[in-house]
Amino acid sequence: MSSNNTAYEFNFDGLVGPTHNYAGLSHGNVASTTNANLEAKPKEAALQGLQKMKALHDMGLKQGVLAPMERPDVFTLRKLGFTGTDAQVIIKAAKQAPKVLAACSSASSMWTANACTVAPSSDTADGKAHFTPANLANKFHRSIEHPTTGRILQAMFNDKNHFVHHPALPQGDHFGDEGAANHTRFVDNKNYSDYGKKGVHFFVYGKYAFDASKPEPHKFPARQTFEASQAVARLHKLDSDNVVYAQQSPNVIDKGVFHNDVISVGNGNVLFAHQKAFLNQMQVYTDLERAFGGEEFHVVEVGANDVPVADAVKSYLFNSQLVTLTNGDMALICPGECETTPSVKEYLDWLVEQDTPIKQVKIYDVKQSMQNGGGPACLRQRIVLNETEMAAMNQSVIMNDQLFGTLNTWVKKHYRDVLTEDDLADPSLLIESRTALDELTQILNLGSVYPFQRV
Ligand code: SUG
């Protein structure tokens, strides 16, 4: 039975792009720097991602797909002074600036938790769903994602009666915004179709941009600023009583927690967090409970004695997806590394025996993504939609058995088995990638979202 509050939380997973490789581009992301120059397996990576999407779809949850970027990005290389035909641009960049070519070739848009921040229509002053692509200002290879991300989101949610699309925040460190990786929406939900009440928006930032007296990390960058989080809350017309801000502990950023979703995850009325996640952690819990307004709110805190921060970073325990299943129980969708990290395995075995809302743990292999610092939760963007909005959106991006089959065939047809950083110098990779993406825009009914389709 539908009620006025019927709304579902979709997971829109990033389809891994054909240039997936390990280039060591993300200072502060331990896996990215450790695995630089590893041989990557683009086909396997994309198929692993599709398996996870299909598994959530098979659980009866709402699942969608977000298309990847056009890479290598010769348009950006041209802005950097490389000239000639597309092939010449790539060959010159490979010779003169191989790291710049690698940055312009990254498949990093697969981590769609960083694609944007979304506010559902139940929470906004104008009753529309709001989207702001993340500027990803802290990393050059990611800062070039937002224009295409914005076009893809508009092609998916293109009805102006329901959806509002903002441009990314201004570039530069002051308004560094990493999207939903640093944002969680809590809502008093009883089951998986009950996301439509007014929710609490939890924005986590790494530093203040306009106040140097405040604490910040020293070894690794804080990618998200308080001022960026505030700007997104303003743009989305959120009620300030329903917004909570918290600062990440600078110490954990310096241990490799480059996004909040590496140290905490929330869903419904549950926050699952490491004991060392936030500055003034007890105050954060109090603020969340207050904003939740007297409804039952659960904090499941993992102690540093049970799981040291280093093990949380290695296993990506908190980069699990916390989902409400069709029977109302919650499950953690964990990466395989949680099983092979002894402290985490022991903790999870213990957790499911306890009286908390988290009743199940399910393990998925997303190792190709994990080796670049992206777990199950990095690979998905959560978007809450009511039934009217579901009917108004682009239906071709919603996962079903047929789309799963089509995308598997598409990946197997177009993707390479292996890719190294040296292979990025091969201009035929651009042709392969564009051929694949041209077909994909037809499968997903996106229109001409890619720069090569718009010249
Ligand atoms: O931005 N890795 C990504 C991983 C993003 C993970 N997302 C979330 N935690 N939500 C990043 O650091 C590595 C690319 C390379 O080194 O080849 C990279 O971009």
Residues whose N, C-alpha, C, O or C-beta is under 5 A from the ligand:
A	BS01	SUG	N21 Y22 A23 G24 L25 S26 N29 S32 S108 W111 A113 N114 A181 H259 D261 N372 G373 G374 C378
